[in-house]
Amino acid sequence: MNQNIDMEKVMAMLSKMDKKDLEEGLNKVSKILNSKEADQIINNIKSNHP
């Protein structure tokens, strides 16, 4: 995964999201990472974002 993410941009994006949307997004991420297919999904993301 790209480790060169601009934290200022990430924080600005998060600050624009309301709490409900942020919680829903985090719940989706949590479900994905806890699924049996997490490694496959992560590898797919990596291959699509060099």
C-alpha positions as CSV (number, residue, x, y, z in Angstrom):
1,M,0.0,0.0,0.0
2,N,1.2,3.5,-0.7
3,Q,2.8,4.9,2.4
4,N,3.2,8.3,0.9
5,I,-0.4,9.4,1.7
6,D,-0.6,13.1,2.4
7,M,-2.0,13.1,6.0
8,E,-3.2,16.7,5.6
9,K,-5.4,15.7,2.7
10,V,-6.7,12.6,4.6
11,M,-7.5,14.7,7.7
12,A,-9.3,17.3,5.5
13,M,-11.3,14.6,3.9
14,L,-12.3,13.0,7.2
15,S,-13.2,16.4,8.7
16,K,-15.7,16.9,5.8
17,M,-17.5,13.6,6.5
18,D,-20.2,13.6,9.1
19,K,-20.0,11.2,12.0
20,K,-22.6,8.8,10.6
21,D,-20.9,8.4,7.3
22,L,-17.5,8.0,8.9
23,E,-18.8,5.2,11.2
24,E,-20.5,3.4,8.3
25,G,-17.3,3.5,6.3
26,L,-15.2,2.3,9.2
27,N,-17.7,-0.6,9.8
28,K,-17.4,-1.6,6.2
29,V,-13.6,-1.6,6.4
30,S,-13.7,-3.6,9.6
31,K,-16.0,-6.2,8.0
32,I,-13.7,-6.5,5.0
33,L,-10.6,-6.9,7.1
34,N,-12.2,-9.5,9.3
35,S,-13.5,-11.5,6.3
36,K,-11.8,-14.6,5.0
37,E,-11.2,-12.8,1.7
38,A,-9.3,-9.9,3.3
39,D,-5.9,-10.9,1.8
40,Q,-7.5,-11.3,-1.6
41,I,-9.2,-7.9,-1.4
42,I,-6.0,-6.2,-0.1
43,N,-3.9,-7.8,-2.9
44,N,-6.5,-6.6,-5.5
45,I,-6.3,-3.1,-4.2
46,K,-2.5,-3.1,-4.3
47,S,-2.5,-4.4,-7.9
48,N,-4.9,-1.6,-9.0
49,H,-3.0,1.2,-7.3
50,P,0.7,0.9,-8.0
